[in-house]
Amino acid sequence: MADITKCFGEEDEIICPYRDRCYRFTAKADEYQSYFQGMPLKNDKCDHYWGDGGENIWNQSTEIETL
């Protein structure tokens, strides 16, 4: 079960360039899965990207801890 907010990886014929490497797209969905309402891609960047190593999520959490 993926206890995360998943992403559909596309919206209005725009396909996210990160989706094949993003856990929010590749994780197996649960029966009661939550999804982003729209693709969180803004200006070709995604603040919710969760790569194989969880690099963006990890970097954000360590920045918050140092504040």
Backbone hydrogen bonds, N-H to C=O, Kabsch-Sander energy under -0.5 kcal/mol:
donor,donor_aa,acceptor,acceptor_aa,energy
2,A,28,K,-0.5
3,D,1,M,-0.9
4,I,2,A,-1.8
6,K,4,I,-0.7
6,K,34,S,-2.8
7,C,24,R,-2.7
11,E,14,I,-2.2
14,I,11,E,-2.1
15,I,13,E,-0.6
16,C,9,G,-2.7
19,R,16,C,-0.8
21,R,18,Y,-2.1
22,C,19,R,-1.0
23,Y,21,R,-0.5
23,Y,50,W,-4.0
25,F,22,C,-1.5
26,T,22,C,-2.5
27,A,23,Y,-2.1
33,Q,30,D,-0.7
33,Q,31,E,-0.6
34,S,4,I,-0.6
36,F,6,K,-2.4
42,K,40,P,-0.5
42,K,45,K,-3.1
45,K,42,K,-1.5
47,D,40,P,-0.6
49,Y,46,C,-1.1
54,G,51,G,-2.0
58,W,54,G,-2.8
59,N,55,E,-2.5
60,Q,56,N,-2.1
61,S,57,I,-2.1
62,T,58,W,-2.3
63,E,59,N,-1.8
64,I,60,Q,-2.0
65,E,61,S,-1.9
66,T,62,T,-1.3
67,L,63,E,-0.5
67,L,64,I,-1.1
